[in-house]
Amino acid sequence: MTAEEAKNIIAKGEGINIEFKSCQNEIGSSVYETVCSFLNRSGGYIFIGVNDDKEIVGVNKNNLEAMKKNFVHVVNDPTAFSPKAYVTPEDIEIDGKVIIFVRVEESQYVHRFKHKYYDRNNEADTNVTDNPSLVASLFSRKDTLSYENRLLPMLDLTDLDDATFDYCRKLVIARNDTHAWIKLSNEELLKSCGLMAKDPVTGKIGIKVAALLLFGKDESIASFIPAYRFEAIYRNKTYGRFVLNEVTDSTRYDDRITIRTNLIKAYGLLMDFVYKHLPEKFYLQDGSTQRGDLRANIFREIIANLCVHREYASNEVGLFEIFADKVRTCNATKFTSSLRTGSISIDELENYTKNPLLFKVFRELGWGEELGSGSRNIKKFAPLYYNNSVIEILNNERFVFSMTYRDVVGDVQASDVNRCENAPAMSVKSCEVGSAVEHNNVNVDKLTSISIGTALVSEFVSGVSDKIALRMAEEIAAIYVVGQLTKKELKEQLELTEEQIKIDLRELSRAKLLEQKGKDKKYMLSEMAQIKISSFWTKM
């Protein structure tokens, strides 16, 4: 890599594929944790001799060769890395200073460093060893044969539901009376969709998991995939009130259905749930006098995504929730290197398919769109149905899609994402960065803001000393007062070291009290923290 190329990458700042290390005399353990994370995720670049503020500090030239030699020794030491990591460091001179650059390619294997599994989450290296679901997800990502493609040796055609096949034929006839499925037998239909294949070991033709998910009988699904289920829940309350879980809120849900049937039937049941709990709104289709149903246009895509873009190897439930001010879906993420983790925009979902076999059948039925039109439909029709709607997508260990669509005036516990200046409760998203936080037109003083920070840290952060807890409370207070701060601004304001601020922000982010947004990667209070603070105010 040339010096100019390195400077261009460094200018982008740290992220899921870029890491800076400021060590100058020896390579610390955190460097190898990053190597392990990059191997297990999607690869990346490590720059040793660059601090978190993108400043090139350089390494000690007298120690350069020893540092590179030690690095090669550690990554090839089977007692440190398992399996060994074949990574080679190189030195680059930039403006008279020397840095060490390490390019780490994504590995086809799962790696451990000192008997611990590490994964990359945004700009942090996360030890997932003690989290079985994250370790399972890590191995699932490395499995070149996706779960939907796996053959089930004991599964045969009698385990599939004839009525579901007939229902699918009726659906395609309504769209195209010459569709190929109409004259195909059940077995021929499966073969045409790639749902049957030859077992490379036995040489016998077998049926794939995707076929069971799409067409399976209830008892067959319960036998082969016992953890499979969807939960559809309606709560006649705001999302914020639900999160707070007040003692006075005795009813946890107002309607609920548990779905353990195949995906074709599950899709219909979930759409029926939408029609039951979300009102129809008058709408004329483009260029016609024919009345359309906005719910179908919007939720056809959302429900299809919930059913199709999911990691079925996980035991996680597929969740569909309707609140008074929000619709939310949550399911297990099927990680791939082509879709980054963290907060993403709906545009990033275009042309992205997690389970191609499932999606192919949904597309034939008219329930899924290709080339990004599904995302465009949501963006097009959501504002017509929900005024000032806000779409948020989080792709972490769970894939969470939410659409907030209504202000609930007067409810201080509401999830008021759309609320702006002079609203009765504090906005989840600050209307103006840098404006003083007020409650009932009273400026929040430093003591009050630190008290709020202390309350949040004591409830959501564990395993830290009183000194560190107080420091974290001051960091939350500083962000709370002005709305958003960069890592550098926070470090300078509180006079902290790079190591202190990096560790604190990582822990506060893991506790879901802080989140980063925008091109400047400024830290702001999370929605959960904002809701919790609103509850503090009601008790003051």
Secondary structure, 3 states (H helix, E strand, C coil): CCHHHHHHHHHHCCECCEEEECCCCCCCHHHHHHHHHHHHCCCEEEEECECCCCCECCCCHHHHHHHHHHHHHHHCCCCCEECCCCCCEEEEEECCEEEEEEEECCCCCCCEECCEEEEEECCEEEECCCCHHHHHHHHHHHCCCCHHHCEECCCCHHHECHHHHHHHHHHHHHHCCCCHHHHCCHHHHHHHCCCEEECCCCCCEEEEHHHHHHHECHHHHHHHCCCCCEEEEECCCCHHHHHHCCCCCCCCCCEEEEECCCHHHHHHHHHHHHHHHCCCCCCECCCCCCECCHHHHHHHHHHHHHHHCCCCCCCCCEEEEECCCEEEEEEECCCCCCCCCEEECHHHHCCCCCCHHHHHHHHHCCCCCCCCHHHHHHHHHHHHHCCCCEEEEEECCEEEEEEECCCCCCCCCCCCCCCCCCCCCCCCCCCCCCCCCEECCEECCHHHHHHHHHHHHHHHCCCCCHHHHHHHHHHHHHHHHHCCECHHHHHHHHCCCHHHHHHHHHHHHHCCCEEEECCCCEEEECHHHHHHHHHHHHCC
